[in-house]
């Protein structure tokens, strides 16, 4: 017998389309991003704690973001909340590009991440409560604290993914598995838009991985790690 969550995934073609489109677009655009990185000088050079022995182009994250964007637009009912997520993701991708090219000091970079996270939060995309098993009452509501707590959560996850991006294929692989899990969970609960978004993230990771497996031909850079963490 097919589990109910998987059966709902099968009958949600928009999520499957989003996954496949994101994978194909990201795979096709990554070489373009690599050439752009070489021309713009957005390259990770050996030295210090870096273990690669040759310059590696960055900007793989731009291909990841564009793959997600192209995939979700025809398959997602984009209301102002989901539009705000995509706008925030685009801006944090741009922040990552600037950081990859020029290097941004920690405090301005953190403030930029907070500003990007505040965009979806301003439209009501908040963590307004959590449930705690075996404790009564099991639901804890945050009230007005939901707004700053959600911003902190988004920024934290974005930086966790960024810190995890230290080995070939690691960040894209972990994020791809996480996003596919989120897609199945969301669809099993009837949250089609969330499922489509998560499926697109999984597809983009899948499309990027062939270029990022050891020995990596391209790195996603901050432009990719921050986007993936932001969307997760």
Buried (B, 14 or more C-beta within 10 A) or exposed (E): EEEEBEEBBEEBEBBBBBBBBBBBBBBEBBBEBBEBBBEBEBBBEEEEEEEBEEEBBBBBBBBBBBBBBBBBEEBBEBEEEBBBBBBBBBBBBBBBBBBBBEEBEEEEBEEBBBBBBBBBBBBEBBBBEEEEEEEEEEEEEBEEEBBBBBBEBBBEBBBBBBEBBEEBBBBBBBBBEBBBEBBBBBBBEEBBBBBBBBBBBBBBBBBBBBBBEEEBBBBBBBBBBBBBBBBB
